[in-house]
Amino acid sequence: MTRPNSRPESIVLGIESSCDETGVGLVGLHTDGSVELLADAVASSVEQHARFGGVVPEVASRAHLESMVPMVRKAFADAGLRLSDVDAIAVTAGPGLAGALLVGVSAAKAYAAALDRPLYGVNHLAGHVAVDTLEHGPLPSPSLALLVSGGHTQLLLVEDVASSITELGSTIDDAAGEAYDKVARLLELPYPGGPPIDAAARRGDPSAIAFPRGLTGPKDARHDFSFSGLKTAVARWVEQRQAAGEPVPVDDVAASFQEAVADVLTAKAVRAAQDHGVRTMVISGGVAANSRLGELAASRCAAAGIELRVPRPRLCTDNGAMIAALGARLLAAGAPPSPPDFGADPALPVGTILV
């Protein structure tokens, strides 16, 4: 959103450390309930995980320890603020990697104690929804959120981002982003797999190979996802080509795989929105930046009369701004702070927005 002319009534510090990004964000809350992004500092440890082909929890935790204070300092420097300007603090309490979460929660508790400010332990997934309000304003009630990342693929019914989120469906095996990483490895493309597969797909033919669409039959009434079968189908197709001594058309495989993922995600999201009478859809998470997902979602939402909202790519990936945005919504709603002894919960359910 465009920055208002007035000074924010409250400033919220957000800390995110659920996986491989150390995010620190500052958000201003105005008297009319609007929010503005003041700073968004992120340090990624993805390069440290690349040689392992996936996130290593111990490496992620160590990276958070090394990056936390520098990112806090950067965020305040970028915003031209001091620590004492903060009115409230929000931190990801879950879900995520246990050790990584503990780094963020411990840091947030230290800052809250030192500054004597209220602390909100919040849900990472709700943060992915709340971040859209920084660009597009308040979410209509109800709205539908499609979260797509390396660890999560979920459809959420959002009545109020600060108090009422209901899961309509989720992945029963691999998340979409996880499938991208595994297919990229099969095709000898770099990690993480999303950007290189997207790039290769632009050069390929999405109709070259008829890969399966999981859980899209008439009996699949619940809005769940499954990408394990698709990943296996790609692996078998590649193995058969290699066994026959034939070259693997990487671009066509990438395009056909990506088409299958985007087809399932958008078809099920639109159907869920129609089933629940929702007219606004938000797509967030790292995979939201995927070009084909964006194109197909825009086309299908337009055809169904659904408003589509997608935050800019930097805000879709894990960041502290999304946690600060959720903290600002909780502060505006008068929610009580978390108890001082709250802990990190790696399996925090999405319905628990505030611990």
N, C-alpha and C positions, 0 to 999 in steps of 0.2 A: 504494500500500500504506500501511497505518497505520504511522506512524513508530515504530520500536522505542524502548524506554526507554533502552537503552545508547548510549553515544557511538560513532560509527562508528570502525572500525579504521583506515580510510583515507578520504580525501576526494579526489575526482576533479573537476577542472575541465574542462568541455567547451566547445569553440568551434565554431560553425557559421556558414559564410558562403558557401554554395554558390550561392545565387540572390539573392532580394530580402529575406531576413530576416537580421539580425545577431543570433545567438543565443548566449548565455553561460549555461551551467548548472553547478550544483554538485550532486554526488551523493555520498552516504555509503555506503561498503561496510562491512558488518559481518562479524564473524568467522564467522557461520553462512552467509555467502554472500548474505544478503539485501541489498537496496539500497533507499535512501530518497532522495527528492527533497528537497534542501535549498534550492535557489533556481533560478529559471528566468526570466531577463531577455531580452526580445526587442524589437528595434526593427525595424519594417517600413518599407520604402521603396516600398510598393505605390502610395501616392498619387502619388509622383513618376513612376511609370510609366503611370498611368491614362490620361493624355492621349495616350500613344502606342499604347494598346491592347495592350500587352505589355511584357515586361521588356526594358529597354535595358541591355546589359552595362556600358557605361561609367558610366551613372548608378548602377547597382547597386554597382559597385566604389567609387565616390566615397562613396556612402552608408555602406558598410561602414567605410571609413576614418574617417568622422565619428562613427560610432556605437560602434565597438569599445571604446574605453576607457570611455566612459560606461556601457555595458552591463556591462563587467567590474566597475566600481565599484558598480553597482546590485546585481548578483548577490551580491557579498560583503557589501554593506550589508544586503540582505534576509536573508541567512543568518546575519548576526552573526559573520562570520569574517574573518580576515586572509589576505592572499596567502601568508604563510608557513605557514598551516595546510594548504595543498594538498600532497598526496603524489604526484600524477601528473596529467598533462595529456593530453587527447585533442582532436584537431582533425579536421575534415572535410578529407580530402586529395582527394576526388573521389567520384563524378562531379559536374559542375556547370560553371558559367561560369569560364573560366580566370582572369580578373582578379579576380573575387570570391573564388575559392578562395585565390589568392595572398595576399590581405589577411589571411584567417584563419590560413593556414599561417605567414605571417611573424610575426603577433602571437603565435601559440602558441610558435614557436621563441624569440622574445624572452623570453617569460615563463619558458619551460623553462630557458633559459640563465641568466637572472637568478636564478632560484630553485634551480637545480641539481636539477631534477626530471625523471623520465623522461617522454618524449613519445611518444604513439601517434598516427600518422597513419592515420585510419580511413575506412571506406566509409560514405558518406552513407546509402545504402539499408539497410545492416545496422543503422544507427542507428535507422531507422524501425521496425525489428523489435524492437530491444533496448529501446526506450522503453516497450513494453508491460509489461516486467518491473517497472517502477516502480509500476504499479497492480495487476497481477494475479499477480506472483510469477514464478518460473522458468517458462520455456516447456517443455512436454513435448517429448520427442524421439521421432519427428519431428513438426514442426508445419508448417502451410502459411501463408504470408504473402501477402496481396493488397495490393500497394502501388498507390495510386491518387492521382495528383497532376497538377499542370499539366505536369510534365516526364516523369513515369514512370507506366507502367501495366504491372505485372509480377506474375507468380505465382512464388513462391520456395518451395522445399523446404528447411526449416530443420532440420538435424540438431543443430547447435550454433551459436548466434548468434555465438560468438567464434571459431569455426574452420571451420564447414562449412555453406555456403549454396549451393544449386544452383538456377539459373534454369530453370523449367519452361516459361515462356512470357513474351512481352513484346509491346508494341505494335509493329506493323510500319510504322506511319505516325504519325498523331496520338495523343498520350496523351489519356486521357479528360478531364482537366482542360483541356487545350488545346482540345478540341472544345467544351467548355462555353464557353470564352472566345470562340471564333469564332461560335458560335450566338448568344451574348448580343449580339455586335456586330450580327449580322443582325437581331435583334429590337430593336435600339436600347436594350439594357439596359446597366447600368454594368459596368465592369471592376473586379475579376475577375468572371467570369461565373457561378461556382458559386452563391453565395448568392442573387443576384437570380433566376436560373432556378429554383432550389429554391422560392423564395417564390412565383413566378408559377405553378409547377407545382401547388402546393397548391390553387390556384383553378381549375385546368383539368381537362380530361378526358384521362387517359392513353391512352384507347382511341380518341380522336378521329381520329388519323392513324396509319396503319400504316407507320411508318418501318422501314427494314431493320435486321437484326441481322447484323453482319459476322462472318465466319469461324465460323459456327455449324452448318455443314453436316456430314453424316456423314463426309466425307473430311478434315475438319480435325482430325486426330488430335493434333497439337501444340497446346498451350494458349496460342496467340498471340491477340492482339487487333488489331482494325482499326476505327478510328472515322472515317477519312477519307470513306468512302462514306456513312456516316450524316450527317456534316456537309454533304456535297454534296447529299444528298437533302433535307435541311431547306432549304438555300439555294434549290434548284430549286422546292420547294413554295411558299416565300415569294415567289419571283420570279413564279411563275405567278399567284398571287393578286393581286399588285401590277399585273401586266400586264393582268389582267382588270378592274382598277379595283375590286377587292373588298377589304374590310378584312382585315388579318391578325389572326387570333385568337391573340394572343400567349400567353395562358395555356394554351390547348389545344396550341399548338406546343411550348411549354416542357414541358408535362406528358408529351406523347407522345415528345419527344426524351429526356427524363430516364428515362422508362420503358424505352426501348430500351437506354440505357446501363446502367442498373441490372440489367436482364434479362440482358444479355450478361455483365457482370462476375460476377454471383452464380452464374449457371448454369455458367460455365466454371470458377469457383473451386471450387464443390462437386464438379464432375466430376473436377477435378484431385485434390482431396482423396480422393475415392473410388478413383481410379485408383492412388493411392500409399498407400492404407491409413492415411490421416492422420485423426485424430479431433479435432484442435484447429486452428482457423483464426484468424489475426490479420488485421484490416484496419487499415491505417494510411495516412498521406498526407493531404493537404488535403481530398480528395474524400470521405474516410471520414466526414466530418461531414454528408454529404448525407442528408437524411431518408429518401428513398425507397430508397437503397442500404442504409441500416441496417435498414429494415423488411423488405425482401426478403431480405437476407442472414440476418437472424434467423429468418425463416420457413423458408427453405430449409435452413439448417443444422440447425434443430430437427427438420425432417422427415427429414433424413439422419443424425441422431444425432451431429452434429458440434458441439463446444463452440465458440462464437464469442466472441472477445475483441476489443474495440475500445477503445483508449485514449480518454480524454476529448479533446474537440476541440482544446484548446490544445496538447496533446502530439502530435496527429496532424500538425499543420503543422510546418514546419522550425523547430527550436529547439536550443539548446545542451544541454538536458537529455538528449536522445536520444543525443548524442555522448558526454556524460559517462557515461551508462548503459552504452554499449558499451565505453568505456574501463574502467569498473569491472569488467565481465565479463572483459576481457582481463587486467587486473591480477590478478583472482582466479584466472585460469587459469595465471598465471605466464608470460604471453607476453612475449617480449623487446621492448623499445622499438624504435621505428623508427630507422633510421640517421639521423644528424644532417643528411645532405645530401639527404633525401627531398624530392621536389617535389610540386606539385599536379598531378593527372592528371584533366583534364576528362572523359575517357572510361574511367575506372577501372571494370573489370568487377566485377559484384556478387560473384563468387567470391573476389575479393581483398578480404578483410575488413580486413587490416592491411598497410600498405605498409612 
